[in-house]
Structure formats: structure tokens, C-alpha cells
Amino acid sequence: MITKEKLKLVTEWDKTFPKSDKVEHSKVTFVNRYGITLAADMYVPRDKSGILPAIAVCGPFGAVKEQCSGLYAQTMAERGFLTIAFDPSFTGESGGNVRYMASPDINTEDFMAAVDFLSLNDRVDSDKIGIIGICGWGGMAINAAALDTRIKATVAMTMYDMTRVNARGYFDSEDSEEERYQHRAAMCAQRLADLKADDYKLGGGVVDPLPEDAPFFVKDYYDYYKTGRGYHKRSLNSNGGWNVIGCESFMNQPILKYSNEIRSAVLLVHGEKAHSCYFSKDAFADMTADSKYTDNKELMIIPDAVHTDLYDGGDKEYIPFDKLQSFFEENL
């Protein structure tokens, strides 16, 4: 028997973006195959009736659905899709114990469980389901698309490959056997320290206060997660971050291994000046290399945009919602 955890869901509007009067909003829950109950916000266009195409949205890595995934979901609902923005396992309002852990497998499953939920929804055309993954969940979305044949269209926004960054460091600056060994040894030592303390040590979210000599990408994250622009009390990045050992298994599990076997449509969108742009460029190259399914794959680079500009549009509305709408309309 599949049972749901009892979640405590906030009823008032507590998003980092204004509520739209063009959509109906409600809280929903669903269970993944590990028995973890996930919490989501569902958005349904008010001016549409009958069966609708649907999109599940998640990310960024360490964010919650009250931040930019909710903004994407609400905006795409305004454009005619039934959408959900969900909190991944162990974070936000979703279930799972212990808290603040991540897993390449479980978090890919979270997307697939969202597809389960949408497929069984009476208002959804189960043959027209797509997903949007933002930042670290962009990589998870591509992995889900390689595994879940029900997903007809995938968008990865300002994508991170979390397995790559954990195994090689930022900009591949720690890509050596010795660096990985030291990282693994530190994680193993931390496991024992946590057990002795009977608690999990947090790794810390975005650094605060911001050092004057912080690299640009750290300043970029601070500008979103630590200010009124995107701060949320349940966001890991806005507060204490993941557990130190929360991402341990990412080091040994490349999630984009079979991306060149994805038959459905995929769109990768990245900012030209984002520190992370190399993730999407390399992912697109790998996805289309030695592949029979390249005609429906696309990489879109947004001029002048940095990483977090594709979280909420930045100061110049950088998110190409018209492109996202046309992409899903063509492929769902």
C-alpha cells in the first residue's frame, strides 16, 4: 500500500513573486517510489477548460518552490499550461527524513513522480507532459528525460551538472584523483562526526556577510538568495544550506551519461555571461554527439545574462518565456 506522509503545508501566499489573477492556485501532494511525499503548488489557467498540456518545474539546487520554480510555473500557466512547481525530497515543504540531503537517483525520481501525478490528473493530457529544470535541477531534468519516455519535452534553464561540479569542482579546477580522494576522505570523516554528534552538520548556504573579494558568481548568488529579490525562509541557499554530506553520492554518479539517447525534445537555455554557461554548452555537445535524435535539440544563449538572471528575469526580463511557450506548444 502506498501511503502519504502528513505534511504541514502553508496556506497563505508566501512566494517571492506576486500572485497572478490569471490562474487558480492550490497546494497538492504526491508520493515518489521511495515513499517520500512531495509538496507542490499547482497552477491552472482560469481561461482554459477541458484537458490541458502540463509542465512540472523544479529548481534551482537548494531553492524552494516559492522562489523561481514557482515563478516559471505560474507564468507558464498564464500561457495555457497546467503546471506544478514542487519541492524536492528532504527540502522545503516536502517530506523525507533526514532533512537537507540530495541524491542523483532520488531527485531524478522526484521529477518522474511529478510526471506520475500529472499523468493521473483529470485535467491533463497524459501524452502532453513536459518538465523544466532550473540550475542543478536542469541536469536532473535531462537525466529524467533520458529515463522517462513519458516526458515529451524538457527545458533546462541555466543548467548545472551537479555530479560534475561535485567531482571536479567549479570550472573543473579540482579535476584530479588526489582532489577527489581528499574530498571523499573528508566526507567519510564527517559521517562519523555527525553520528557522534547525533546531528548533521550544515554546509552553510550562500555566504553572508559577503566578502569584498568574493568571486562574481558568489556575489551573483548573494544578490538573489540573500536579498529581498529572492530570499525565502525555507530555502537552503538562503539559510544554512545542505548538510555537509548531503551531496556525497554525486561524486561517483554522472547523471548525463545517456543524454545522447533522449528521443524527445530538449531545449537548453543559458546566459552568455553566466559563470555556469560551460555546463550547458558541454551538455548540448554531449547530447548531440553520435546521436540519432538531434533535430529536436537546441541550445539558446541569452546575450549579456548572468546565472541568476534566468531565475527571475533579472533587471531586463531575460527569461525567454515566449520561446518556452512556443517550444512546449510545438513539442507537446
N, C-alpha and C positions, 0 to 999 in steps of 0.2 A: 504493500500500500504506500502510495506517495502522499506524504503529509507536509504541511507548510509550518515553518516556524512562525510564531506570533511576533510580528514586528510592530514597533511603535512608530507610526507614521505621522509626520507633521501635517496638520490640516490647513494652516494658513499659508498664504503665498510668501515664500521666503527665498525667492530667486535673486540672482544678481542682475536680472533684466526685467523690464516691465511686462506685466501680463497683457496679452492680446485679447481684444474683444471679438476677434475673428475666429477663435477656436474655443472648443469646450475642453476643459482640463479636468483630469481626475487622477487619483493615485491607484495603481494596480500592483499586483504581486504575481510572481510565478516561480517555479522551482526548477533548478538545474539538475543534471543527472547525478550530482553528488548530494542531493537533498538539501542544498542551500537555497533558501527563499530570497529572491531578489526583489527589490523595490524599484518601481519606475513611475514616471509621470507620463500619462498618455494624453496626446493632443489630437483632437478630431476637428476638421474644418466644419464650421457652422453652416456654410453654404453648399455643402455636398450631402447627398443622400445615397443610400444603397451601398454597394460593395466598392471598396477603395484599395488602391495600391498602398503598401505600407513600408515604413523605414524604421529600423532600430538604430539608436545612436548611443555611443559611449565614448568617454574620454574627456580630458586628457588623463594621462597616467598620474594618479594622485589627486584627481579632481573629483567632484561630485556632480550629480545631475542638475543641481541648482545653478551650476555655472554654465560653461559654454555648450555642453551637450544638450542642455535644455533649451538654450537659445536656438541651436540648429533645429531641434525637434519642433519647437513652436513655429519657427519660420517656415519649415517645410510643410507643416500642417496648414499654415496660411496659404500655401501654394497648392493644396489639394490632396495631400497625402495623410493617411492616418499614421501617427508616429508615436514612438516611445523613446524616452531617454532614461537609461537605467544606471543604478549604482552597481559596480562590480561586487563580487563576493568579498566579504570581510571589510567592506568600506561603506561609508555613508549610512543610509537607512537600510541597506541590505543586511541579510543575516550572515552567519558564519562565525565560528569561534575557533581560534583566537582572531583578534582584530588585526588589521593592517598588514596582512600577508598578501603576496601576489604569486601567481603560478601561470606559466605559459599554457598549461593544459586547462586548468580550471577557468582561467579568464577567456580562453577561446571558447570553452563550453558555455560561458555566460552569454556570448553572442548567439550560440546555437540554441540555447534555452529561450532567448528572446524571439528567435525565429519560430520555435515551437509555439510560444504564446501567440504570436501574430497569426500563425497558420491556423490556429483553432478559434480565432476571434471571428464572430459572425459578420463583422463589418469589413473583413479583409479578404481580398482575393489572394488565396494561398499560392498562386502561380506568379504573383507580382510583389515579391518581398525583396527589399534591399537593405543595406546597412551602411552606416557612416561611422568610421573610427577616427578619433582625433588624437594627435600626438602619439603616445605609447599605444593607445588603442587603435591607431591606424595600422600598426604592424599586426596586432591581434585580429583586426578585421580582415586583412589579407590572408592570414593563416586560416581564419574561419571560412573564407571564400574558397580556399583550396580543399577544405574538408567537407563543407556543407553544400551539396548540389542544389538545395532549395533556394540558395541565395542567387538572385538573378543579376544583381548589380551592386558594386561595392565602391565606396568613396573613402580614400584615406587622406585626411587633411593634416598638413604639417607633421608628417609621419616620423615616428621614432621606431627603430628596431631595438626593442629593449633587450633582446638576447645579445645583440652586437655590442651595445653600449656597456652592458654588464661584463662581457667577456673581454672587450678590447679598450674600454674607456672612451671618453669623449674624443672625437676626431681620430680614433684608433691609436691614441697616444700611449696606451698600455698594452699593446698587442704583442705580448711575448709570453712564452711558457713560464718564465720566472715571475712576471707580474701576476699572472693568473694563479700560480701556486701560492704566492703571498696572500692574494685575495681569498683563496679557498681556506688557507690556514687561519686567517683572521675570522672567517665565518664560523669555522669549526670551534675556535676558542670562544666566540661569542655565544654559540649554542649552549656551552657548558656554563658560561657566566649567567645566562638567562635562567637556566634551570636552578642554579644555586641561589639566585635572587628571587626565584619564583615569580618572575615577571619578564616581559620582553622589553629590551631597551629600544627606544625610538631613535631613528637615524637623524631626525630633525628635518623640518620642511625647508622651504626657501629661507635662506639666511636672513636674519633680522637682529640687530640693525645691519644695514647694507654697508659693507666696507667700501671706502672710496676707491680702492684699487680692484674692485670686483670686475671680472670679465664681463663683456657686454651681455652675454646670454644670461648671466646671473641677474644683472640689472633688468633685463627684459622680463624674466620670471617675477622678480620682486614687483615690478610695475603692475603686473596683473594680480598675482596671488596675495600680495601684502597691502594693497591699497583698496580704496572703495570701488575701484574698477572691477575687481573680481574676488575679493576676499569672501570666504564663507566659513562659518564656524565648524562645519563638518568636513571641510576639505583638508586632506592630509598635507598637501603642499602649502596651504595657508597656515598650518599649525605645526604639529610635531612630526609629521612625515610618516613614512613606512617604518616598520620595525627594521633594525639593523640587518637582521637575517631574512627580511621579508622577500627579497628578490634573489635569494641564494641559487635557486634552481635554474634561473635564467642563464647562468654562465655556461651550462652544458647542453642547452636545448635550442638550437637555431630554429626560429619559427617560420622562416620564409623558404625553407628547403624546397618545397614543391610548388612554389608560386607560378612557375612556367607551365604548370599543368592546369591552371584555372581556365575554364572554358567560358565562364560568364564575364560580363563587362566589368572593368576596373578603371577608375579614374584616380590618379594621384595628384594632389594639389599642394604646392609648397611656395613659400615666399622666397623671392630671389635673394634677399639679404638675411634670411634665417640661418642661424648657426647650424641648424639641423638639415639643411637642404640636401646634403650629400646622402642622407638616408633614402629620400625619395628617388633621387637620380640613380643611385645604385640599385634600389629595389626594382625600379622600372626596367633597368638594363637586364637584371637577372630574370625578371618576369617574362621578358620578350626574347631572351636568348634561347635558341634551339626549341622554340615553341611553335606549335601549330595554331595558336589562338591569339594572334597579335592584332587582328583587325579591330577588336573592341577594347583595346588597352590604350590609355592616354596619360601623358604627364603634362600638367599645366603649371607653369611657373608664373607667379604673380609679381610683376615688377615692383621693386622697392620695399616689398613687405618683409617684416621680420617674423620670427616664430609665433609670438603671441598675437600678432595682427590677425591671424586666422582663428584665434579663439573667439574674439568678439567683434572683429572688424577693424580694431584699432581706431585711429582718428580719421581714416579715409574710406571706411566701409570696404575693406579689402576682401571680405568673403564673397566669392562669386556665386551668389545664390541663383542667379539666372542660369548659369552654367550647370549647377547642381540640379535645378529643376528640369532643364532640357535633357540632361544625361539620364535621369531616372525616368522621365516620360518616354524616352526612346528605348530604354532597355528593360523596363518593367511591363 
